[in-house]
Amino acid sequence: MATMNISLPDPMRDWVEAQIKTGQYANNSDYLRDLIRKDQRNREKLKALQEAITQGFDSGRAGELDLQTIKQKARKQAGLLP
């Protein structure tokens, strides 16, 4: 495992130390690794969302929508209609 030294302003250092005192984290490194993992997951989710939005735009314009037909299909899928 590699070592990385970082500098933090006093209020941030105090925040990290307070998080460790809660008992959820063993030490500074544990807390920072957790933050990085969460950031990685969030970025992956954002990337997937952006790709889905782009795919939706690229798929073209939707045709005419009939609200009654949409409701009927939804009820049928939910098992509310035969």
Order of alpha helices (4+ residues) and beta strands (2+ residues): alpha-alpha-alpha
